Amino acid sequence: MENDKIVFETEDGKEEYYILAETKLGGNNYILVTDDKDGMEGSFLVLKENSSRGTDGFASYEIPEDDDELKAVIKVFDELLEDIDLEV
């Protein structure tokens, strides 16, 4: 999955992120993305896949709002990516 990109349509235009990892927790799909191609210096986002896909067939993602959910997912990603220190 190295250097897989995901493009988000936002109010300000398109934003590109690089996918560092994917996981499933509690029946939900999550991805960890960064704005740095190498994944070492950039900021990161944890995104949760919405259960329903858009009419175009593409998945949509949102930032988890529940702090406990976010901490649990970050812990999983931290274990998956031993060489990257995820700071909240």
PDB file of N, CA, C and O in Angstrom:
ATOM      1  N   MET A   1       0.811  -1.188   0.000  1.00  0.00           N
ATOM      2  CA  MET A   1       0.000   0.000   0.000  1.00  0.00           C
ATOM      3  C   MET A   1       0.861   1.261   0.000  1.00  0.00           C
ATOM      4  O   MET A   1       0.328   2.371   0.023  1.00  0.00           O
ATOM      5  N   GLU A   2       2.148   1.107  -0.025  1.00  0.00           N
ATOM      6  CA  GLU A   2       3.063   2.229   0.068  1.00  0.00           C
ATOM      7  C   GLU A   2       2.745   3.296  -0.966  1.00  0.00           C
ATOM      8  O   GLU A   2       2.654   3.009  -2.160  1.00  0.00           O
ATOM      9  N   ASN A   3       2.575   4.533  -0.499  1.00  0.00           N
ATOM     10  CA  ASN A   3       2.328   5.708  -1.326  1.00  0.00           C
ATOM     11  C   ASN A   3       0.985   5.696  -2.035  1.00  0.00           C
ATOM     12  O   ASN A   3       0.819   6.424  -3.013  1.00  0.00           O
ATOM     13  N   ASP A   4       0.011   4.897  -1.583  1.00  0.00           N
ATOM     14  CA  ASP A   4      -1.329   4.999  -2.133  1.00  0.00           C
ATOM     15  C   ASP A   4      -1.879   6.363  -1.769  1.00  0.00           C
ATOM     16  O   ASP A   4      -1.713   6.833  -0.643  1.00  0.00           O
ATOM     17  N   LYS A   5      -2.534   6.994  -2.728  1.00  0.00           N
ATOM     18  CA  LYS A   5      -3.076   8.330  -2.516  1.00  0.00           C
ATOM     19  C   LYS A   5      -4.583   8.285  -2.451  1.00  0.00           C
ATOM     20  O   LYS A   5      -5.231   7.428  -3.052  1.00  0.00           O
ATOM     21  N   ILE A   6      -5.126   9.232  -1.707  1.00  0.00           N
ATOM     22  CA  ILE A   6      -6.562   9.432  -1.656  1.00  0.00           C
ATOM     23  C   ILE A   6      -6.796  10.924  -1.850  1.00  0.00           C
ATOM     24  O   ILE A   6      -6.082  11.752  -1.283  1.00  0.00           O
ATOM     25  N   VAL A   7      -7.788  11.256  -2.645  1.00  0.00           N
ATOM     26  CA  VAL A   7      -8.087  12.656  -2.944  1.00  0.00           C
ATOM     27  C   VAL A   7      -9.453  12.986  -2.363  1.00  0.00           C
ATOM     28  O   VAL A   7     -10.433  12.276  -2.589  1.00  0.00           O
ATOM     29  N   PHE A   8      -9.495  14.080  -1.609  1.00  0.00           N
ATOM     30  CA  PHE A   8     -10.748  14.540  -1.020  1.00  0.00           C
ATOM     31  C   PHE A   8     -11.199  15.815  -1.701  1.00  0.00           C
ATOM     32  O   PHE A   8     -10.404  16.717  -1.965  1.00  0.00           O
ATOM     33  N   GLU A   9     -12.491  15.870  -1.980  1.00  0.00           N
ATOM     34  CA  GLU A   9     -13.103  17.083  -2.498  1.00  0.00           C
ATOM     35  C   GLU A   9     -13.559  17.892  -1.285  1.00  0.00           C
ATOM     36  O   GLU A   9     -14.380  17.424  -0.495  1.00  0.00           O
ATOM     37  N   THR A  10     -13.026  19.106  -1.139  1.00  0.00           N
ATOM     38  CA  THR A  10     -13.403  19.964  -0.022  1.00  0.00           C
ATOM     39  C   THR A  10     -13.952  21.280  -0.562  1.00  0.00           C
ATOM     40  O   THR A  10     -13.960  21.511  -1.771  1.00  0.00           O
ATOM     41  N   GLU A  11     -14.403  22.125   0.334  1.00  0.00           N
ATOM     42  CA  GLU A  11     -14.898  23.443  -0.070  1.00  0.00           C
ATOM     43  C   GLU A  11     -13.800  24.265  -0.736  1.00  0.00           C
ATOM     44  O   GLU A  11     -14.076  25.117  -1.581  1.00  0.00           O
ATOM     45  N   ASP A  12     -12.548  24.002  -0.348  1.00  0.00           N
ATOM     46  CA  ASP A  12     -11.412  24.749  -0.882  1.00  0.00           C
ATOM     47  C   ASP A  12     -10.789  24.094  -2.111  1.00  0.00           C
ATOM     48  O   ASP A  12      -9.781  24.577  -2.627  1.00  0.00           O
ATOM     49  N   GLY A  13     -11.377  23.005  -2.581  1.00  0.00           N
ATOM     50  CA  GLY A  13     -10.821  22.301  -3.730  1.00  0.00           C
ATOM     51  C   GLY A  13     -10.406  20.896  -3.350  1.00  0.00           C
ATOM     52  O   GLY A  13     -10.910  20.326  -2.383  1.00  0.00           O
ATOM     53  N   LYS A  14      -9.484  20.341  -4.118  1.00  0.00           N
ATOM     54  CA  LYS A  14      -9.029  18.979  -3.870  1.00  0.00           C
ATOM     55  C   LYS A  14      -7.829  18.971  -2.934  1.00  0.00           C
ATOM     56  O   LYS A  14      -6.942  19.820  -3.023  1.00  0.00           O
ATOM     57  N   GLU A  15      -7.821  17.992  -2.036  1.00  0.00           N
ATOM     58  CA  GLU A  15      -6.689  17.793  -1.130  1.00  0.00           C
ATOM     59  C   GLU A  15      -6.232  16.352  -1.270  1.00  0.00           C
ATOM     60  O   GLU A  15      -7.047  15.429  -1.265  1.00  0.00           O
ATOM     61  N   GLU A  16      -4.910  16.160  -1.397  1.00  0.00           N
ATOM     62  CA  GLU A  16      -4.350  14.817  -1.539  1.00  0.00           C
ATOM     63  C   GLU A  16      -3.674  14.395  -0.246  1.00  0.00           C
ATOM     64  O   GLU A  16      -2.970  15.173   0.397  1.00  0.00           O
ATOM     65  N   TYR A  17      -3.909  13.139   0.114  1.00  0.00           N
ATOM     66  CA  TYR A  17      -3.263  12.540   1.269  1.00  0.00           C
ATOM     67  C   TYR A  17      -2.720  11.186   0.871  1.00  0.00           C
ATOM     68  O   TYR A  17      -3.175  10.578  -0.098  1.00  0.00           O
ATOM     69  N   TYR A  18      -1.755  10.724   1.619  1.00  0.00           N
ATOM     70  CA  TYR A  18      -1.142   9.419   1.378  1.00  0.00           C
ATOM     71  C   TYR A  18      -1.599   8.462   2.470  1.00  0.00           C
ATOM     72  O   TYR A  18      -1.553   8.795   3.654  1.00  0.00           O
ATOM     73  N   ILE A  19      -2.037   7.280   2.072  1.00  0.00           N
ATOM     74  CA  ILE A  19      -2.534   6.298   3.021  1.00  0.00           C
ATOM     75  C   ILE A  19      -1.351   5.549   3.639  1.00  0.00           C
ATOM     76  O   ILE A  19      -0.548   4.936   2.936  1.00  0.00           O
ATOM     77  N   LEU A  20      -1.264   5.614   4.966  1.00  0.00           N
ATOM     78  CA  LEU A  20      -0.205   4.913   5.692  1.00  0.00           C
ATOM     79  C   LEU A  20      -0.635   3.518   6.112  1.00  0.00           C
ATOM     80  O   LEU A  20       0.165   2.584   6.095  1.00  0.00           O
ATOM     81  N   ALA A  21      -1.914   3.377   6.491  1.00  0.00           N
ATOM     82  CA  ALA A  21      -2.396   2.086   6.978  1.00  0.00           C
ATOM     83  C   ALA A  21      -3.916   2.060   6.956  1.00  0.00           C
ATOM     84  O   ALA A  21      -4.577   3.098   6.932  1.00  0.00           O
ATOM     85  N   GLU A  22      -4.449   0.850   6.965  1.00  0.00           N
ATOM     86  CA  GLU A  22      -5.885   0.622   7.067  1.00  0.00           C
ATOM     87  C   GLU A  22      -6.120  -0.405   8.168  1.00  0.00           C
ATOM     88  O   GLU A  22      -5.294  -1.290   8.389  1.00  0.00           O
ATOM     89  N   THR A  23      -7.247  -0.281   8.851  1.00  0.00           N
ATOM     90  CA  THR A  23      -7.605  -1.270   9.857  1.00  0.00           C
ATOM     91  C   THR A  23      -9.115  -1.322  10.004  1.00  0.00           C
ATOM     92  O   THR A  23      -9.836  -0.439   9.539  1.00  0.00           O
ATOM     93  N   LYS A  24      -9.566  -2.355  10.648  1.00  0.00           N
ATOM     94  CA  LYS A  24     -10.985  -2.518  10.949  1.00  0.00           C
ATOM     95  C   LYS A  24     -11.100  -2.706  12.457  1.00  0.00           C
ATOM     96  O   LYS A  24     -10.369  -3.503  13.044  1.00  0.00           O
ATOM     97  N   LEU A  25     -12.015  -1.975  13.083  1.00  0.00           N
ATOM     98  CA  LEU A  25     -12.196  -2.042  14.523  1.00  0.00           C
ATOM     99  C   LEU A  25     -13.679  -1.876  14.831  1.00  0.00           C
ATOM    100  O   LEU A  25     -14.302  -0.900  14.414  1.00  0.00           O
ATOM    101  N   GLY A  26     -14.229  -2.816  15.550  1.00  0.00           N
ATOM    102  CA  GLY A  26     -15.639  -2.732  15.911  1.00  0.00           C
ATOM    103  C   GLY A  26     -16.568  -2.717  14.710  1.00  0.00           C
ATOM    104  O   GLY A  26     -17.638  -2.112  14.758  1.00  0.00           O
ATOM    105  N   GLY A  27     -16.165  -3.382  13.631  1.00  0.00           N
ATOM    106  CA  GLY A  27     -16.993  -3.436  12.431  1.00  0.00           C
ATOM    107  C   GLY A  27     -16.884  -2.222  11.532  1.00  0.00           C
ATOM    108  O   GLY A  27     -17.572  -2.140  10.515  1.00  0.00           O
ATOM    109  N   ASN A  28     -16.022  -1.271  11.895  1.00  0.00           N
ATOM    110  CA  ASN A  28     -15.832  -0.066  11.092  1.00  0.00           C
ATOM    111  C   ASN A  28     -14.457  -0.074  10.436  1.00  0.00           C
ATOM    112  O   ASN A  28     -13.491  -0.580  11.006  1.00  0.00           O
ATOM    113  N   ASN A  29     -14.375   0.487   9.241  1.00  0.00           N
ATOM    114  CA  ASN A  29     -13.111   0.617   8.525  1.00  0.00           C
ATOM    115  C   ASN A  29     -12.496   1.988   8.801  1.00  0.00           C
ATOM    116  O   ASN A  29     -13.185   3.008   8.797  1.00  0.00           O
ATOM    117  N   TYR A  30     -11.184   1.988   9.040  1.00  0.00           N
ATOM    118  CA  TYR A  30     -10.454   3.226   9.309  1.00  0.00           C
ATOM    119  C   TYR A  30      -9.214   3.279   8.430  1.00  0.00           C
ATOM    120  O   TYR A  30      -8.635   2.248   8.089  1.00  0.00           O
ATOM    121  N   ILE A  31      -8.815   4.494   8.067  1.00  0.00           N
ATOM    122  CA  ILE A  31      -7.548   4.680   7.376  1.00  0.00           C
ATOM    123  C   ILE A  31      -6.758   5.757   8.109  1.00  0.00           C
ATOM    124  O   ILE A  31      -7.321   6.676   8.704  1.00  0.00           O
ATOM    125  N   LEU A  32      -5.451   5.618   8.049  1.00  0.00           N
ATOM    126  CA  LEU A  32      -4.537   6.612   8.593  1.00  0.00           C
ATOM    127  C   LEU A  32      -3.871   7.263   7.399  1.00  0.00           C
ATOM    128  O   LEU A  32      -3.225   6.588   6.597  1.00  0.00           O
ATOM    129  N   VAL A  33      -4.025   8.582   7.275  1.00  0.00           N
ATOM    130  CA  VAL A  33      -3.473   9.296   6.128  1.00  0.00           C
ATOM    131  C   VAL A  33      -2.551  10.412   6.602  1.00  0.00           C
ATOM    132  O   VAL A  33      -2.643  10.877   7.738  1.00  0.00           O
ATOM    133  N   THR A  34      -1.657  10.832   5.701  1.00  0.00           N
ATOM    134  CA  THR A  34      -0.735  11.919   5.995  1.00  0.00           C
ATOM    135  C   THR A  34      -0.610  12.813   4.771  1.00  0.00           C
ATOM    136  O   THR A  34      -0.893  12.394   3.649  1.00  0.00           O
ATOM    137  N   ASP A  35      -0.182  14.044   5.001  1.00  0.00           N
ATOM    138  CA  ASP A  35       0.049  14.955   3.880  1.00  0.00           C
ATOM    139  C   ASP A  35       1.499  14.896   3.398  1.00  0.00           C
ATOM    140  O   ASP A  35       1.867  15.602   2.460  1.00  0.00           O
ATOM    141  N   ASP A  36       2.324  14.057   4.036  1.00  0.00           N
ATOM    142  CA  ASP A  36       3.730  13.893   3.665  1.00  0.00           C
ATOM    143  C   ASP A  36       3.909  12.563   2.939  1.00  0.00           C
ATOM    144  O   ASP A  36       3.557  11.512   3.474  1.00  0.00           O
ATOM    145  N   LYS A  37       4.450  12.603   1.735  1.00  0.00           N
ATOM    146  CA  LYS A  37       4.592  11.398   0.918  1.00  0.00           C
ATOM    147  C   LYS A  37       5.384  10.303   1.628  1.00  0.00           C
ATOM    148  O   LYS A  37       5.066   9.122   1.487  1.00  0.00           O
ATOM    149  N   ASP A  38       6.405  10.676   2.385  1.00  0.00           N
ATOM    150  CA  ASP A  38       7.221   9.694   3.094  1.00  0.00           C
ATOM    151  C   ASP A  38       6.574   9.239   4.401  1.00  0.00           C
ATOM    152  O   ASP A  38       6.961   8.215   4.965  1.00  0.00           O
ATOM    153  N   GLY A  39       5.593   9.997   4.881  1.00  0.00           N
ATOM    154  CA  GLY A  39       4.885   9.612   6.091  1.00  0.00           C
ATOM    155  C   GLY A  39       5.659   9.818   7.371  1.00  0.00           C
ATOM    156  O   GLY A  39       5.258   9.308   8.417  1.00  0.00           O
ATOM    157  N   MET A  40       6.743  10.542   7.322  1.00  0.00           N
ATOM    158  CA  MET A  40       7.572  10.698   8.517  1.00  0.00           C
ATOM    159  C   MET A  40       7.462  12.089   9.149  1.00  0.00           C
ATOM    160  O   MET A  40       7.601  12.215  10.365  1.00  0.00           O
ATOM    161  N   GLU A  41       7.221  13.115   8.366  1.00  0.00           N
ATOM    162  CA  GLU A  41       7.261  14.477   8.891  1.00  0.00           C
ATOM    163  C   GLU A  41       5.902  15.182   8.897  1.00  0.00           C
ATOM    164  O   GLU A  41       5.725  16.161   9.621  1.00  0.00           O
ATOM    165  N   GLY A  42       4.965  14.712   8.121  1.00  0.00           N
ATOM    166  CA  GLY A  42       3.699  15.424   7.970  1.00  0.00           C
ATOM    167  C   GLY A  42       2.743  15.193   9.119  1.00  0.00           C
ATOM    168  O   GLY A  42       3.001  14.408  10.032  1.00  0.00           O
ATOM    169  N   SER A  43       1.651  15.889   9.045  1.00  0.00           N
ATOM    170  CA  SER A  43       0.594  15.653  10.019  1.00  0.00           C
ATOM    171  C   SER A  43      -0.246  14.476   9.537  1.00  0.00           C
ATOM    172  O   SER A  43      -0.196  14.109   8.363  1.00  0.00           O
ATOM    173  N   PHE A  44      -1.011  13.891  10.441  1.00  0.00           N
ATOM    174  CA  PHE A  44      -1.798  12.737  10.061  1.00  0.00           C
ATOM    175  C   PHE A  44      -3.250  12.921  10.473  1.00  0.00           C
ATOM    176  O   PHE A  44      -3.571  13.712  11.359  1.00  0.00           O
ATOM    177  N   LEU A  45      -4.116  12.169   9.808  1.00  0.00           N
ATOM    178  CA  LEU A  45      -5.534  12.139  10.137  1.00  0.00           C
ATOM    179  C   LEU A  45      -5.988  10.690  10.223  1.00  0.00           C
ATOM    180  O   LEU A  45      -5.573   9.851   9.424  1.00  0.00           O
ATOM    181  N   VAL A  46      -6.835  10.406  11.190  1.00  0.00           N
ATOM    182  CA  VAL A  46      -7.514   9.122  11.258  1.00  0.00           C
ATOM    183  C   VAL A  46      -8.909   9.371  10.707  1.00  0.00           C
ATOM    184  O   VAL A  46      -9.617  10.270  11.162  1.00  0.00           O
ATOM    185  N   LEU A  47      -9.297   8.571   9.727  1.00  0.00           N
ATOM    186  CA  LEU A  47     -10.596   8.746   9.093  1.00  0.00           C
ATOM    187  C   LEU A  47     -11.400   7.460   9.157  1.00  0.00           C
ATOM    188  O   LEU A  47     -10.866   6.366   8.975  1.00  0.00           O
ATOM    189  N   LYS A  48     -12.674   7.606   9.415  1.00  0.00           N
ATOM    190  CA  LYS A  48     -13.601   6.486   9.515  1.00  0.00           C
ATOM    191  C   LYS A  48     -14.472   6.461   8.260  1.00  0.00           C
ATOM    192  O   LYS A  48     -15.035   7.479   7.856  1.00  0.00           O
ATOM    193  N   GLU A  49     -14.570   5.290   7.660  1.00  0.00           N
ATOM    194  CA  GLU A  49     -15.399   5.162   6.468  1.00  0.00           C
ATOM    195  C   GLU A  49     -16.869   5.195   6.859  1.00  0.00           C
ATOM    196  O   GLU A  49     -17.293   4.488   7.772  1.00  0.00           O
ATOM    197  N   ASN A  50     -17.637   6.016   6.167  1.00  0.00           N
ATOM    198  CA  ASN A  50     -19.084   6.044   6.397  1.00  0.00           C
ATOM    199  C   ASN A  50     -19.687   4.736   5.913  1.00  0.00           C
ATOM    200  O   ASN A  50     -19.194   4.135   4.958  1.00  0.00           O
ATOM    201  N   SER A  51     -20.745   4.299   6.563  1.00  0.00           N
ATOM    202  CA  SER A  51     -21.338   3.012   6.230  1.00  0.00           C
ATOM    203  C   SER A  51     -22.011   2.999   4.863  1.00  0.00           C
ATOM    204  O   SER A  51     -22.132   1.943   4.243  1.00  0.00           O
ATOM    205  N   SER A  52     -22.446   4.150   4.394  1.00  0.00           N
ATOM    206  CA  SER A  52     -23.097   4.186   3.077  1.00  0.00           C
ATOM    207  C   SER A  52     -22.199   4.884   2.069  1.00  0.00           C
ATOM    208  O   SER A  52     -21.587   5.911   2.362  1.00  0.00           O
ATOM    209  N   ARG A  53     -22.136   4.320   0.903  1.00  0.00           N
ATOM    210  CA  ARG A  53     -21.347   4.912  -0.171  1.00  0.00           C
ATOM    211  C   ARG A  53     -22.209   5.912  -0.912  1.00  0.00           C
ATOM    212  O   ARG A  53     -23.436   5.807  -0.924  1.00  0.00           O
ATOM    213  N   GLY A  54     -21.560   6.878  -1.527  1.00  0.00           N
ATOM    214  CA  GLY A  54     -22.274   7.884  -2.299  1.00  0.00           C
ATOM    215  C   GLY A  54     -22.874   7.290  -3.560  1.00  0.00           C
ATOM    216  O   GLY A  54     -22.618   6.134  -3.897  1.00  0.00           O
ATOM    217  N   THR A  55     -23.658   8.071  -4.241  1.00  0.00           N
ATOM    218  CA  THR A  55     -24.289   7.601  -5.473  1.00  0.00           C
ATOM    219  C   THR A  55     -23.268   7.285  -6.555  1.00  0.00           C
ATOM    220  O   THR A  55     -23.570   6.556  -7.499  1.00  0.00           O
ATOM    221  N   ASP A  56     -22.058   7.828  -6.425  1.00  0.00           N
ATOM    222  CA  ASP A  56     -21.002   7.565  -7.402  1.00  0.00           C
ATOM    223  C   ASP A  56     -20.237   6.275  -7.083  1.00  0.00           C
ATOM    224  O   ASP A  56     -19.345   5.885  -7.836  1.00  0.00           O
ATOM    225  N   GLY A  57     -20.581   5.609  -5.969  1.00  0.00           N
ATOM    226  CA  GLY A  57     -19.937   4.354  -5.602  1.00  0.00           C
ATOM    227  C   GLY A  57     -18.669   4.521  -4.790  1.00  0.00           C
ATOM    228  O   GLY A  57     -18.079   3.530  -4.359  1.00  0.00           O
ATOM    229  N   PHE A  58     -18.240   5.751  -4.573  1.00  0.00           N
ATOM    230  CA  PHE A  58     -17.029   5.999  -3.808  1.00  0.00           C
ATOM    231  C   PHE A  58     -17.353   6.075  -2.316  1.00  0.00           C
ATOM    232  O   PHE A  58     -18.432   6.511  -1.913  1.00  0.00           O
ATOM    233  N   ALA A  59     -16.394   5.641  -1.521  1.00  0.00           N
ATOM    234  CA  ALA A  59     -16.549   5.720  -0.066  1.00  0.00           C
ATOM    235  C   ALA A  59     -16.372   7.165   0.380  1.00  0.00           C
ATOM    236  O   ALA A  59     -15.669   7.952  -0.253  1.00  0.00           O
ATOM    237  N   SER A  60     -17.025   7.487   1.476  1.00  0.00           N
ATOM    238  CA  SER A  60     -16.802   8.792   2.084  1.00  0.00           C
ATOM    239  C   SER A  60     -16.276   8.566   3.493  1.00  0.00           C
ATOM    240  O   SER A  60     -16.571   7.549   4.121  1.00  0.00           O
ATOM    241  N   TYR A  61     -15.505   9.510   3.978  1.00  0.00           N
ATOM    242  CA  TYR A  61     -14.830   9.373   5.262  1.00  0.00           C
ATOM    243  C   TYR A  61     -15.104  10.592   6.127  1.00  0.00           C
ATOM    244  O   TYR A  61     -15.390  11.684   5.636  1.00  0.00           O
ATOM    245  N   GLU A  62     -15.005  10.367   7.430  1.00  0.00           N
ATOM    246  CA  GLU A  62     -15.146  11.459   8.386  1.00  0.00           C
ATOM    247  C   GLU A  62     -14.171  11.223   9.534  1.00  0.00           C
ATOM    248  O   GLU A  62     -13.724  10.098   9.759  1.00  0.00           O
ATOM    249  N   ILE A  63     -13.852  12.271  10.242  1.00  0.00           N
ATOM    250  CA  ILE A  63     -12.994  12.160  11.414  1.00  0.00           C
ATOM    251  C   ILE A  63     -13.860  11.677  12.579  1.00  0.00           C
ATOM    252  O   ILE A  63     -14.898  12.276  12.858  1.00  0.00           O
ATOM    253  N   PRO A  64     -13.452  10.610  13.258  1.00  0.00           N
ATOM    254  CA  PRO A  64     -14.248  10.130  14.400  1.00  0.00           C
ATOM    255  C   PRO A  64     -14.379  11.225  15.458  1.00  0.00           C
ATOM    256  O   PRO A  64     -13.394  11.867  15.823  1.00  0.00           O
ATOM    257  N   GLU A  65     -15.593  11.432  15.942  1.00  0.00           N
ATOM    258  CA  GLU A  65     -15.836  12.489  16.924  1.00  0.00           C
ATOM    259  C   GLU A  65     -15.673  12.009  18.361  1.00  0.00           C
ATOM    260  O   GLU A  65     -15.398  12.810  19.254  1.00  0.00           O
ATOM    261  N   ASP A  66     -15.839  10.718  18.589  1.00  0.00           N
ATOM    262  CA  ASP A  66     -15.741  10.152  19.932  1.00  0.00           C
ATOM    263  C   ASP A  66     -14.266   9.986  20.306  1.00  0.00           C
ATOM    264  O   ASP A  66     -13.526   9.282  19.618  1.00  0.00           O
ATOM    265  N   ASP A  67     -13.842  10.628  21.383  1.00  0.00           N
ATOM    266  CA  ASP A  67     -12.435  10.584  21.803  1.00  0.00           C
ATOM    267  C   ASP A  67     -11.961   9.170  22.129  1.00  0.00           C
ATOM    268  O   ASP A  67     -10.833   8.807  21.796  1.00  0.00           O
ATOM    269  N   ASP A  68     -12.802   8.374  22.771  1.00  0.00           N
ATOM    270  CA  ASP A  68     -12.415   7.001  23.112  1.00  0.00           C
ATOM    271  C   ASP A  68     -12.223   6.164  21.852  1.00  0.00           C
ATOM    272  O   ASP A  68     -11.286   5.370  21.767  1.00  0.00           O
ATOM    273  N   GLU A  69     -13.103   6.341  20.879  1.00  0.00           N
ATOM    274  CA  GLU A  69     -12.981   5.634  19.602  1.00  0.00           C
ATOM    275  C   GLU A  69     -11.684   6.035  18.903  1.00  0.00           C
ATOM    276  O   GLU A  69     -10.953   5.181  18.401  1.00  0.00           O
ATOM    277  N   LEU A  70     -11.408   7.328  18.874  1.00  0.00           N
ATOM    278  CA  LEU A  70     -10.200   7.836  18.222  1.00  0.00           C
ATOM    279  C   LEU A  70      -8.938   7.307  18.894  1.00  0.00           C
ATOM    280  O   LEU A  70      -7.998   6.901  18.211  1.00  0.00           O
ATOM    281  N   LYS A  71      -8.908   7.307  20.221  1.00  0.00           N
ATOM    282  CA  LYS A  71      -7.749   6.789  20.956  1.00  0.00           C
ATOM    283  C   LYS A  71      -7.524   5.306  20.682  1.00  0.00           C
ATOM    284  O   LYS A  71      -6.384   4.867  20.532  1.00  0.00           O
ATOM    285  N   ALA A  72      -8.615   4.531  20.617  1.00  0.00           N
ATOM    286  CA  ALA A  72      -8.506   3.091  20.365  1.00  0.00           C
ATOM    287  C   ALA A  72      -7.944   2.831  18.971  1.00  0.00           C
ATOM    288  O   ALA A  72      -7.105   1.949  18.792  1.00  0.00           O
ATOM    289  N   VAL A  73      -8.403   3.595  17.991  1.00  0.00           N
ATOM    290  CA  VAL A  73      -7.927   3.411  16.617  1.00  0.00           C
ATOM    291  C   VAL A  73      -6.473   3.839  16.497  1.00  0.00           C
ATOM    292  O   VAL A  73      -5.687   3.172  15.825  1.00  0.00           O
ATOM    293  N   ILE A  74      -6.104   4.942  17.139  1.00  0.00           N
ATOM    294  CA  ILE A  74      -4.711   5.404  17.101  1.00  0.00           C
ATOM    295  C   ILE A  74      -3.796   4.364  17.737  1.00  0.00           C
ATOM    296  O   ILE A  74      -2.687   4.130  17.256  1.00  0.00           O
ATOM    297  N   LYS A  75      -4.258   3.742  18.813  1.00  0.00           N
ATOM    298  CA  LYS A  75      -3.453   2.702  19.460  1.00  0.00           C
ATOM    299  C   LYS A  75      -3.184   1.547  18.489  1.00  0.00           C
ATOM    300  O   LYS A  75      -2.067   1.035  18.428  1.00  0.00           O
ATOM    301  N   VAL A  76      -4.207   1.138  17.731  1.00  0.00           N
ATOM    302  CA  VAL A  76      -4.041   0.065  16.743  1.00  0.00           C
ATOM    303  C   VAL A  76      -3.043   0.492  15.671  1.00  0.00           C
ATOM    304  O   VAL A  76      -2.140  -0.271  15.328  1.00  0.00           O
ATOM    305  N   PHE A  77      -3.195   1.695  15.144  1.00  0.00           N
ATOM    306  CA  PHE A  77      -2.272   2.172  14.115  1.00  0.00           C
ATOM    307  C   PHE A  77      -0.847   2.309  14.652  1.00  0.00           C
ATOM    308  O   PHE A  77       0.119   2.034  13.940  1.00  0.00           O
ATOM    309  N   ASP A  78      -0.722   2.730  15.900  1.00  0.00           N
ATOM    310  CA  ASP A  78       0.601   2.867  16.512  1.00  0.00           C
ATOM    311  C   ASP A  78       1.299   1.514  16.590  1.00  0.00           C
ATOM    312  O   ASP A  78       2.510   1.429  16.386  1.00  0.00           O
ATOM    313  N   GLU A  79       0.549   0.465  16.880  1.00  0.00           N
ATOM    314  CA  GLU A  79       1.118  -0.884  16.933  1.00  0.00           C
ATOM    315  C   GLU A  79       1.454  -1.405  15.530  1.00  0.00           C
ATOM    316  O   GLU A  79       2.446  -2.111  15.348  1.00  0.00           O
ATOM    317  N   LEU A  80       0.627  -1.056  14.545  1.00  0.00           N
ATOM    318  CA  LEU A  80       0.871  -1.497  13.168  1.00  0.00           C
ATOM    319  C   LEU A  80       2.101  -0.823  12.561  1.00  0.00           C
ATOM    320  O   LEU A  80       2.826  -1.425  11.769  1.00  0.00           O
ATOM    321  N   LEU A  81       2.320   0.424  12.940  1.00  0.00           N
ATOM    322  CA  LEU A  81       3.408   1.216  12.354  1.00  0.00           C
ATOM    323  C   LEU A  81       4.458   1.505  13.417  1.00  0.00           C
ATOM    324  O   LEU A  81       4.507   2.605  13.967  1.00  0.00           O
ATOM    325  N   GLU A  82       5.270   0.546  13.695  1.00  0.00           N
ATOM    326  CA  GLU A  82       6.262   0.668  14.769  1.00  0.00           C
ATOM    327  C   GLU A  82       7.272   1.786  14.525  1.00  0.00           C
ATOM    328  O   GLU A  82       7.783   2.375  15.478  1.00  0.00           O
ATOM    329  N   ASP A  83       7.565   2.086  13.257  1.00  0.00           N
ATOM    330  CA  ASP A  83       8.584   3.088  12.945  1.00  0.00           C
ATOM    331  C   ASP A  83       8.058   4.511  12.929  1.00  0.00           C
ATOM    332  O   ASP A  83       8.826   5.446  12.701  1.00  0.00           O
ATOM    333  N   ILE A  84       6.766   4.695  13.166  1.00  0.00           N
ATOM    334  CA  ILE A  84       6.176   6.034  13.176  1.00  0.00           C
ATOM    335  C   ILE A  84       5.561   6.271  14.542  1.00  0.00           C
ATOM    336  O   ILE A  84       4.788   5.447  15.031  1.00  0.00           O
ATOM    337  N   ASP A  85       5.907   7.411  15.166  1.00  0.00           N
ATOM    338  CA  ASP A  85       5.366   7.761  16.474  1.00  0.00           C
ATOM    339  C   ASP A  85       4.177   8.686  16.264  1.00  0.00           C
ATOM    340  O   ASP A  85       4.341   9.831  15.843  1.00  0.00           O
ATOM    341  N   LEU A  86       2.990   8.191  16.556  1.00  0.00           N
ATOM    342  CA  LEU A  86       1.771   8.977  16.376  1.00  0.00           C
ATOM    343  C   LEU A  86       1.523   9.802  17.624  1.00  0.00           C
ATOM    344  O   LEU A  86       1.249   9.261  18.696  1.00  0.00           O
ATOM    345  N   GLU A  87       1.622  11.103  17.478  1.00  0.00           N
ATOM    346  CA  GLU A  87       1.367  12.003  18.594  1.00  0.00           C
ATOM    347  C   GLU A  87      -0.003  12.629  18.404  1.00  0.00           C
ATOM    348  O   GLU A  87      -0.313  13.176  17.346  1.00  0.00           O
ATOM    349  N   VAL A  88      -0.824  12.540  19.455  1.00  0.00           N
ATOM    350  CA  VAL A  88      -2.169  13.087  19.382  1.00  0.00           C
ATOM    351  C   VAL A  88      -2.146  14.535  19.801  1.00  0.00           C
ATOM    352  O   VAL A  88      -3.188  15.191  19.811  1.00  0.00           O
TER     353      VAL A  88
END
